Amino acid sequence: MRDVLPQIDRWLADGKKVAIATVVRVERSAPRDPGAVMALSEDGDVVGSVSGGCVEPAVYQEAMEVLETGVPKKLTHGITDDQAFEVGLTCGGTIHLFVERLDW
């Protein structure tokens, strides 16, 4: 989280809406541990990471919706080890995220 805070502070200082997606739980293997954060501004700028790639486009879309509605969401994304191997991913776990808008 510390690595994304300076950018979040800049966005908020500029009066922009900001959404944060946080990994809250991991089952089995996952590229990022609980506490990993991806933040995005209403302009679509992104800082941080919650999955290292494969899940981030879906999380981005969900976070943009949270920016619009202000309604937080719990998300779950995952695939089996066999599915991960078939598409060339390094892990096959499940990540649970919480996405919220910062209203300051």
Secondary structure as a PSIPRED ss2 file (coil, helix, strand):
# PSIPRED VFORMAT (PSIPRED V4.0)

   1 M C   1.000  0.000  0.000
   2 R C   1.000  0.000  0.000
   3 D C   1.000  0.000  0.000
   4 V C   1.000  0.000  0.000
   5 L H   0.000  1.000  0.000
   6 P H   0.000  1.000  0.000
   7 Q H   0.000  1.000  0.000
   8 I H   0.000  1.000  0.000
   9 D H   0.000  1.000  0.000
  10 R H   0.000  1.000  0.000
  11 W H   0.000  1.000  0.000
  12 L H   0.000  1.000  0.000
  13 A H   0.000  1.000  0.000
  14 D C   1.000  0.000  0.000
  15 G C   1.000  0.000  0.000
  16 K C   1.000  0.000  0.000
  17 K C   1.000  0.000  0.000
  18 V E   0.000  0.000  1.000
  19 A E   0.000  0.000  1.000
  20 I E   0.000  0.000  1.000
  21 A E   0.000  0.000  1.000
  22 T E   0.000  0.000  1.000
  23 V E   0.000  0.000  1.000
  24 V E   0.000  0.000  1.000
  25 R E   0.000  0.000  1.000
  26 V E   0.000  0.000  1.000
  27 E E   0.000  0.000  1.000
  28 R C   1.000  0.000  0.000
  29 S C   1.000  0.000  0.000
  30 A C   1.000  0.000  0.000
  31 P C   1.000  0.000  0.000
  32 R C   1.000  0.000  0.000
  33 D C   1.000  0.000  0.000
  34 P C   1.000  0.000  0.000
  35 G C   1.000  0.000  0.000
  36 A C   1.000  0.000  0.000
  37 V E   0.000  0.000  1.000
  38 M E   0.000  0.000  1.000
  39 A E   0.000  0.000  1.000
  40 L E   0.000  0.000  1.000
  41 S E   0.000  0.000  1.000
  42 E C   1.000  0.000  0.000
  43 D C   1.000  0.000  0.000
  44 G C   1.000  0.000  0.000
  45 D C   1.000  0.000  0.000
  46 V E   0.000  0.000  1.000
  47 V E   0.000  0.000  1.000
  48 G E   0.000  0.000  1.000
  49 S C   1.000  0.000  0.000
  50 V C   1.000  0.000  0.000
  51 S C   1.000  0.000  0.000
  52 G C   1.000  0.000  0.000
  53 G C   1.000  0.000  0.000
  54 C C   1.000  0.000  0.000
  55 V C   1.000  0.000  0.000
  56 E H   0.000  1.000  0.000
  57 P H   0.000  1.000  0.000
  58 A H   0.000  1.000  0.000
  59 V H   0.000  1.000  0.000
  60 Y H   0.000  1.000  0.000
  61 Q H   0.000  1.000  0.000
  62 E H   0.000  1.000  0.000
  63 A H   0.000  1.000  0.000
  64 M H   0.000  1.000  0.000
  65 E H   0.000  1.000  0.000
  66 V H   0.000  1.000  0.000
  67 L H   0.000  1.000  0.000
  68 E H   0.000  1.000  0.000
  69 T H   0.000  1.000  0.000
  70 G C   1.000  0.000  0.000
  71 V C   1.000  0.000  0.000
  72 P C   1.000  0.000  0.000
  73 K E   0.000  0.000  1.000
  74 K E   0.000  0.000  1.000
  75 L E   0.000  0.000  1.000
  76 T E   0.000  0.000  1.000
  77 H E   0.000  0.000  1.000
  78 G E   0.000  0.000  1.000
  79 I C   1.000  0.000  0.000
  80 T C   1.000  0.000  0.000
  81 D H   0.000  1.000  0.000
  82 D H   0.000  1.000  0.000
  83 Q H   0.000  1.000  0.000
  84 A H   0.000  1.000  0.000
  85 F H   0.000  1.000  0.000
  86 E H   0.000  1.000  0.000
  87 V H   0.000  1.000  0.000
  88 G C   1.000  0.000  0.000
  89 L C   1.000  0.000  0.000
  90 T C   1.000  0.000  0.000
  91 C C   1.000  0.000  0.000
  92 G C   1.000  0.000  0.000
  93 G C   1.000  0.000  0.000
  94 T E   0.000  0.000  1.000
  95 I E   0.000  0.000  1.000
  96 H E   0.000  0.000  1.000
  97 L E   0.000  0.000  1.000
  98 F E   0.000  0.000  1.000
  99 V E   0.000  0.000  1.000
 100 E E   0.000  0.000  1.000
 101 R E   0.000  0.000  1.000
 102 L E   0.000  0.000  1.000
 103 D C   1.000  0.000  0.000
 104 W C   1.000  0.000  0.000
